[in-house]
Amino acid sequence: MNLRPVGIIGTGKYVPERILSNADLEKMVDTTDEWIVTRTGMKERRIAAADQMTSDLAYEASVQALAAAGITAEQLDLIVVTTVTPDMPFPSTACIVQERLGAKHAAAFDLSAACAGFIYGLATASNYIATGMYKYVLVIGAETLSRITDYTDRNTCILFGDGAGAAVLGPVEEGYGIQSFELGADGTGADLLKIEGGGARCLTAVDSAEEKRPFIYMNGREVFKFAVRIMGSAAEQALAKAGKTKEDIDLFIPHQANMRIIQSAIERLKLPEEKCVVNLPNYANTSAASIPLALAEAVEQGRLKRGDTVVLVGFGGGLTWGSTVLTWS
């Protein structure tokens, strides 16, 4: 079978208006701006309004992405929303976005791979297009992590924010677009980063002094060690599959989880800092929204030009990881 080349033909982003700064957090928990910045690099994060759902953030980013791609919602064949904070267990957030966009010809489903979700979504969507089944697919990373964050836990509440990023995928010229993927998972680390409440194991979201199941739990030390190891290696493996080396990288867009993790990745790849996209100080960790949000900002800022080699890499709960290499079209 001859596979069609597939690329990203439009991007979009959205973040809520409300800003939660480190100074605000100092009034809520036992922490300081200096402690947060030194250990994470984060200065502020965005928080969705009470009446804003994940689908609302996803919709706004999608409208931008469709406009940038120069297509209408009715031309979409599929919508994939990558998220760990869906509006509800079902229907999928993708179906809610589909209805609001008026994408009446599009199939729709959600995909859960935590902070690596957007890369998993790209891999899924690109195969539909490469094989000729679909022409245009909208992939969205959107999160309202503030809804599952315990703001009495100083170890986790400083880390997370809300936002959305979207990308329209479609056929591109030969030699451009997505060149390779590297996806992985290690279920032995499932207990390191999780939220128990709301699933079949714990249908009722328990919130007591003993167990706070509706909130994110993270073993920070172990997740950090995993992330430092996997970020660079996942990028290197995707580059090898694409027949490229780290010297070929024009722009590196990592998951925005922690500045020390990002720094270790660019040191391993021997990249100058100007080749790495970092918006962590402004938005903190937005999980599945992190990479598409950073990608959309890089496009806005004119940091990508035709023919550039771009590497996206993320890691998250599961444990999961993913990386992709693109020749920008």
Disulfide bonds with the S-S distance in Angstrom:
none
